[in-house]
Amino acid sequence: MSRRTNSVLAALLAIGALSACSDEPEDLPTPEAEEATDRGGPILDDDTMQAVLEDIAATVDEADAAQDPSLLSDRVMGPAARLRSAEYRIADATDGAIQPDPLSLDTQVSIVGSSPTYPRVAMAVSEIPDGENLPLLLTLATSDVRDNFRLWSWVQLFPGVTVPETLSPEIGAETISSDDDSLVATPDEVVAAYAELIADPEADHDLIFLRDDFRYEMFSQTAELNSAVSAAGTATLSAEAIDDGPLALQTVDGGAIVVGVIETTTTVTKTDEDGTLNVGGIFADLLGNDGTVENEVQAVAEVSVAFYVPPADAEDASIEVLGATSVLSEALANGESVVLPSGESATDGESSSDGEAATDGESAS
């Protein structure tokens, strides 16, 4: 189970002995589209951006050391809070055999938004985390004037990916709303269409997605899994967009970097009453019964995914998937959870500022 482009399928639902014998996420307000002339300059200067990232890193380090999701709330929100909390639960369920993946908050490039509306958004490309070989695209957000900037998501970039150019941090990139129609498709439409393609490679829609490692690995692993269980069962994959975000910043060509969230569910169902069906890997450890499937098991993962979406008038309307991070969020056997579901986001309820003004600078910047 990892945020690498490998899905949770191989690790979680690896097939063991097989025979056919007779024996809600924290919601952010939706930013409204605005004229470029309304931009008031960048919402974070370079020094403040670095200070924010250092505070986030310290918060994550503290929470990781204690494996306590409640310690994340001051500086981590939304998908990032859910994913990190899920990693803590898996670490606990496996007696520490599987630890949260390393995060790097040291950055190579900062991408700062300029919109005065909320949520305010900033992004950064990280240095390569220890033990990894690819950088992360970090998305930060603040939900209102009294809220600190917090880590909203992290996405591991694919090999060879170049993050599209945005306006310099001194100017700031315009925040794009989830229903903005200046692109070849709105951010909402892009995330929903990509989820459809994960579930069904033959899905019929007008959008063109360039080939990417994550989607095709999901295809191939599901096919391999289905073949492996065919003597006594079937394997299926479903996916849907989560109603959290997406968040987006404009690129210099009028396109956008869009980050959204998708939930995937891999289901293995026993179809031969007289057969024996076992799953291995992490799932066998979580089931506690040598991985025997009595009826059905499911692996639910939350995937943060980043796209480059061209402007509506682009000659090439192809959408590029920049990277994806997949983290197991729930495992079920016969409809019952064997790992606690996500529950409330670490940021549900009152603002982490507890009524005090945000400390990232004027107007939560």
Helices and strands as residue ranges (DSSP letters): H 8-12, E 15-19, G 36-38, H 46-66, G 69-72, H 78-93, E 107-112, E 120-126, E 136-142, E 150-156, H 187-199, H 213-228, E 233-241, E 247-250, E 256-270, E 276-279, H 281-287, E 296-309, E 320-333, E 336-337, G 362-364
